[in-house]
Amino acid sequence: MFAVVSWHEARGDDDTRFRSVLEELGDSGADKVLCCSGDGDTGGLVEDATHGRMLLAAAHRIPPVLVLLPAGGVGTALGPTLAARMGAAFAPCADLLVAETPSRPDGRGIGRVQVVRLVDGGKQRRRLDPIDLERPVVATLAAGRTSHDRHDRDTPNVFLPDVLPFAPTAAISGGFPSALEVVEPARADDSASCELASVLVLWDDGPGAAALSALLRERAITDASVVVPAHTPPALLARACPEIVIRIGCSSELVQRAPRTRVVLALPPGQSAPEALLEEVDVLWEVQSERELGPEALAGLIAQLTAKEAP
Amino acid sequence: MKVGLLLHGGAAVNAALALHPTDRDVVLAALACNVDVIVVEAVAALALPPRAATEALALGAGRAVRLTDSALDTRDGPGVARPVAELVHRFAIDVVLFGEDADPEGATDVPGALAYLLGAHYLAGVDELTALSRTARNEEEAAGAGALLATVRSGGRVHRVRVPAPAVVGLAPSHRSARASSEAGARVEERRPAHDQSGNQPIEVLTLAELGPSVSLVRRPSELRGALESAPRPLVTLQSAARLAALLGL
């Protein structure tokens, strides 16, 4: 597995930061890192015009069967055009699975990595097998939690993948649109964390959500995000594709969902859920007491759901 | 500036779809920028009623073109994008807009392939579209009147960029925008040309043969969206946080 990083964004002038990026990539399963040295500072803007050339150069250097991007964040910006340039299929908000049944009459196909994604409001799914397709697949994946058994390397020490520098300009020439013209300085996006959260809590109660957010920050739980849908830009919510969504009350805001995504509807005592809403959820949590929906209790639940070490 | 609204969902599912709420917002956002809007719809069967195109015209779009051919009944994004690119060239469309969640399967493979075929910029996750002239603060900016500005959320920041031409631009869903849409719709209603009031604008129909690309380049053997299968999702009901943690814990 190759990870592709932009030298400027990963390293800058800070070797310590670069090492921590490498550690994180190695810990996540990367064997080698393709480190692009040609792109400058884009001010945080990630679009096809700023990073497309780098990704295509990486794909030229190591022709991949599968390209994985995050569903929230850069996936929607970079995935479709990369797929078109590679002649690949594009699968948004997908999951990976290993085939358990043969895909061919001769019994072959077991153990292959396949890409699945939901369609038709989650009632059906599409399955892509890059080998059968005889083309690569570019997929965007849901923000998932890290499993307990990720440390399956031979060595107990930190695994640092090999770094292979490359420059996109050497491999790719012409055919790319010019740079984008930024007309005013970028400003911080306070709600951006919800895009890449693996556990997303949608809570209409503003003070409750603020208290829960504060507790999560205090306990250094960074995989989860709490948002008040009415105060969050719809564009951000619409791009988020978490592994677990906890909807408290009957908020009708929707986020993307991958096959692995589980939507929990937490129903306060005495409330009933409309039939249409139940079609969108996987788990109905009939809360027995108001205390279970307090910030403290919810923070405890989220800590359990995002725990990186086995209890 | 000529702006096209890309409606490719009908081809993807071979059905007469109504105008998607995000596409509706796209039309209204474009009209609010004082640009000409051409609706570009790809469908596999001419018999399918042009519901989405008609609704877009009723909102104020100036023109609609239906690209129709049975070969468009394909799950191949680049295959559908190829004749659409020809159509964009023919009508000299500068910027193609699309609603990011408007495709019935939520895929943006057709717009991505279209940008590649046109050699155009691809801008995704656009929150807001405004005309540059509206925000002009000096003569230099006013000279760029007619250009569009896009607000993009990316990398934890909010950026404002000038939409270059040619470009394929995806507007992010804004499901809460019903009120804003109706307000913008009222503004558009005031300045809609008289010939639009009748609601009888003609919809041009073009076939693949008229546009040029070979049918074999559109209908290819590969189903790039993958094989369809059922995905049962039984509802689980529980009463305690402990059981929820046990069910969803790692």
Contacts between the chains, C-beta under 8 A, distances in Angstrom:
chain1	res1	chain2	res2	distance
A	43	B	157	7.4
A	43	B	159	7.3
A	44	B	154	6.6
A	44	B	155	3.3
A	44	B	156	6.3
A	44	B	157	4.5
A	44	B	159	7.5
A	45	B	152	7.1
A	45	B	154	5.3
A	45	B	155	6.3
A	45	B	157	7.5
A	45	B	159	5.0
A	45	B	161	7.4
A	46	B	154	5.0
A	46	B	155	5.2
A	47	B	121	8.0
A	47	B	122	7.4
A	47	B	123	6.0
A	47	B	124	7.2
A	47	B	152	7.0
A	47	B	154	6.6
A	48	B	115	7.2
A	48	B	121	6.9
A	48	B	122	4.3
A	48	B	123	7.6
A	48	B	124	7.9
A	49	B	121	5.6
A	49	B	122	7.9
A	49	B	123	8.0
A	52	B	122	7.7
A	73	B	154	7.8
A	73	B	155	7.8
A	74	B	154	7.5
A	74	B	155	7.9
A	76	B	100	6.7
A	76	B	108	6.8
A	76	B	124	4.6
A	76	B	125	5.7
A	76	B	170	7.3
A	77	B	122	7.7
A	77	B	123	7.8
A	77	B	124	4.4
A	77	B	125	6.1
A	77	B	154	6.7
A	79	B	108	7.9
A	79	B	112	7.3
A	80	B	77	8.0
A	80	B	108	4.7
A	80	B	109	5.9
A	80	B	111	6.4
A	80	B	112	2.3
A	80	B	113	7.4
A	80	B	115	7.6
A	80	B	122	6.9
A	80	B	124	7.5
A	81	B	112	4.8
A	81	B	115	5.5
A	81	B	116	5.7
A	81	B	122	4.7
A	83	B	77	7.9
A	83	B	109	6.6
A	83	B	112	6.1
A	83	B	113	7.8
A	84	B	77	7.5
A	84	B	78	6.1
A	84	B	81	7.7
A	84	B	109	7.6
A	84	B	112	4.9
A	84	B	113	4.1
A	84	B	115	7.2
A	84	B	116	3.7
A	84	B	117	7.6
A	85	B	116	5.7
A	87	B	78	7.6
A	89	B	109	7.7
A	89	B	222	8.0
A	89	B	224	4.2
A	89	B	225	7.2
A	89	B	226	7.1
A	90	B	77	6.7
A	90	B	107	6.5
A	90	B	108	7.4
A	90	B	109	4.4
A	90	B	112	6.4
A	90	B	224	7.6
A	91	B	107	7.9
A	91	B	225	8.0
A	91	B	226	7.0
A	92	B	106	6.1
A	92	B	107	5.9
A	92	B	108	6.8
A	93	B	106	6.8
A	115	B	226	7.3
A	116	B	226	7.9
A	117	B	226	7.7
A	118	B	231	6.1
A	119	B	104	7.6
A	119	B	105	4.5
A	119	B	106	7.3
A	119	B	228	7.4
A	120	B	104	7.8
A	120	B	105	7.7
A	122	B	231	6.5
A	122	B	233	6.0
A	123	B	230	7.4
A	123	B	231	6.5
A	123	B	233	7.8
A	124	B	228	5.7
A	124	B	229	6.7
A	124	B	230	5.9
A	124	B	231	5.5
A	125	B	228	7.7
A	125	B	229	5.9
A	125	B	230	7.7
A	125	B	231	4.0
A	126	B	105	7.5
A	126	B	225	5.6
A	126	B	226	3.7
A	126	B	227	6.6
A	126	B	228	5.8
A	126	B	229	7.7
A	127	B	226	5.2
A	127	B	227	5.3
A	127	B	229	6.0
A	128	B	225	7.8
A	128	B	226	3.9
A	128	B	227	7.8
A	133	B	222	6.4
A	133	B	224	7.5
A	134	B	222	7.9
A	135	B	222	6.9
A	135	B	224	7.5
A	145	B	250	5.8
A	146	B	250	7.8
A	147	B	250	5.4
A	148	B	250	5.8
A	175	B	119	6.4
A	177	B	119	6.8
A	177	B	120	6.4
A	177	B	121	4.4
A	177	B	164	7.0
A	177	B	167	7.9
A	178	B	164	7.1
A	180	B	121	7.1
A	180	B	123	7.8
A	180	B	161	4.8
A	180	B	162	7.5
A	180	B	164	6.9
A	181	B	161	6.2
A	181	B	162	4.4
A	181	B	164	7.1
A	182	B	159	6.1
A	182	B	160	7.0
A	182	B	161	5.3
A	183	B	132	8.0
A	183	B	149	6.1
A	183	B	160	5.0
A	183	B	161	6.4
A	183	B	162	5.5
A	184	B	160	4.9
A	186	B	157	3.9
A	186	B	158	6.2
A	186	B	159	4.6
A	186	B	160	7.9
A	187	B	157	6.4
A	187	B	158	5.2
A	188	B	156	6.9
A	188	B	157	6.0
A	188	B	158	7.6
A	189	B	153	5.5
A	189	B	156	5.5
A	189	B	157	5.4
A	189	B	158	5.0
A	192	B	153	6.9
A	192	B	156	4.2
A	192	B	157	7.7
A	193	B	156	8.0
A	230	B	176	7.6
A	233	B	127	6.4
A	233	B	153	6.9
A	234	B	172	7.2
A	234	B	173	6.1
A	234	B	174	4.6
A	234	B	175	5.5
A	234	B	176	5.2
A	234	B	177	7.2
A	235	B	125	6.4
A	235	B	127	4.7
A	235	B	153	6.0
A	235	B	172	3.3
A	235	B	173	6.9
A	235	B	174	6.6
A	236	B	153	6.1
A	238	B	100	7.4
A	238	B	101	6.4
A	238	B	172	5.8
A	238	B	173	4.2
A	238	B	175	7.3
A	239	B	125	6.4
A	239	B	172	6.8
A	244	B	248	5.8
A	253	B	175	7.3
A	253	B	176	8.0
A	254	B	175	7.3
A	256	B	106	7.4
A	259	B	231	6.7
A	262	B	248	5.9
A	264	B	244	6.7
A	264	B	248	7.5
A	278	B	235	6.3
A	281	B	235	6.9
A	282	B	233	5.8
A	282	B	235	6.8
A	282	B	236	6.6
A	283	B	235	7.5
A	283	B	236	4.8
A	283	B	237	7.7
A	283	B	238	6.8
A	283	B	244	6.8
A	283	B	247	6.8
A	283	B	248	7.5
A	284	B	235	6.1
A	284	B	236	7.2
A	284	B	237	4.6
A	284	B	238	7.6
A	285	B	238	6.0
A	285	B	239	7.5
A	285	B	241	7.7
A	285	B	244	5.6
A	286	B	237	6.5
A	286	B	238	7.4
A	286	B	239	5.2
A	287	B	239	7.8
A	288	B	239	5.6
A	288	B	240	7.0
A	292	B	240	7.7
A	292	B	241	5.5
A	297	B	241	6.6
A	300	B	241	7.7
A	301	B	241	4.9
A	301	B	244	6.8
A	301	B	245	6.0
A	304	B	245	4.3
A	304	B	249	6.0
A	305	B	245	6.3
A	305	B	248	5.8
A	305	B	249	6.2
A	305	B	250	7.8
A	307	B	249	7.4
A	307	B	250	6.7
A	310	B	250	7.8
